[in-house]
Amino acid sequence: MATESSNPSPPQNAKVINHVILISVDGLRPELLQAPLIEKHPSMARLLRGPHTFEARTDPDSTVTLPNHVGMVTGRLFAGPLGHNWLGNSDPPKPGAGGTINEMHGEYVASIFDVASDRGVATAVIATKTKFILLDQSYDETNGAMDIVGTDDGRDKIDAFITCKESDQVATETLKFITHSAVKGERSLSFLHFAETDGAGHAQAWDLADETEYRKACVRVDTAIGKLLSGIDSDATLCGHVAIVLTSDHGGGVPPRSHTDPKAPINFTIPFLVWLGVDQAPSDLYAANATMRTLPNAAENPRAEEAKPIRNADAGNLVLMMLGLPAIPNSTVNAAQDLIFVPSTGTTVR
Ligand SMILES: [Zn+2]
């Protein structure tokens, strides 16, 4: 059913989106993307040239890494019978010993990788923490669901699962993957994770002063994103056809060298950026979604039954929609794919 919430007309200068990259910068506080600190991050500044907000929210019950990333790729929050229920935040046990999302939840939890892979879209996870093996284990040739949509693309839902040590390598591997997909005439969905920012925060606190480890790590991540954007710009088959959604699993700073308190605003407040493959005027993602999402009070991360802020878990069904794909079965966040990503004009970013 078409409603006012749908995304009926693409931006005027947009081309067909063939590749979508979902980027999570681990522990990225929104201040890094705002003046004056954004001056040090020219590549992330470019991704601000589209609809975005600095007032997105994490899961209401968790501000740690794995539960929030599982939320992004499954379109579910942590808690409740419809939640993904994955609370662990270290390397998971082996499959069969509790090491898949499906085992934890009690039944199959579909993901963005299911929807994309089953429809012939190439999929990748390129991450910088070993615990992301959870995704590979949950959606591999043994534990992934049967493909009952069209051509059988198999049970393995993640075509390329790559663990990197450094941010630069994430950019290199991503370019390789997308280029390879484009050469084969395939569309693609990539999920990228940059851990350096989080590592620096744990080492020396989420200190926003000049030249801290956290600030230096942000610059390294920005440089890697710059390499990715340059690679896309210089390839005629990719330029204008690759969209990027960038968000984070959590902020950080409560306690000072961590981010475990889900009630702390500096932990649960995160950025959420939508870049549609071309640089556009910056616009407010909440203004575009005035009837569908509620800008929360700065001190609050409302529970699902209380209000609907823009969350990192909105990203899963958003990236599928950007590829023209349906929502993740049984997902609960952005399940109607009603998060509007077409910029509204004349709005001020909040
Ligand atoms: Zn951390």
Boltz pocket constraint, residues with backbone or C-beta under 6 A from the ligand:
constraints:
  - pocket:
      binder: B
      contacts: [[A, 27], [A, 65], [A, 198], [A, 199], [A, 202], [A, 259]]
      max_distance: 6.0
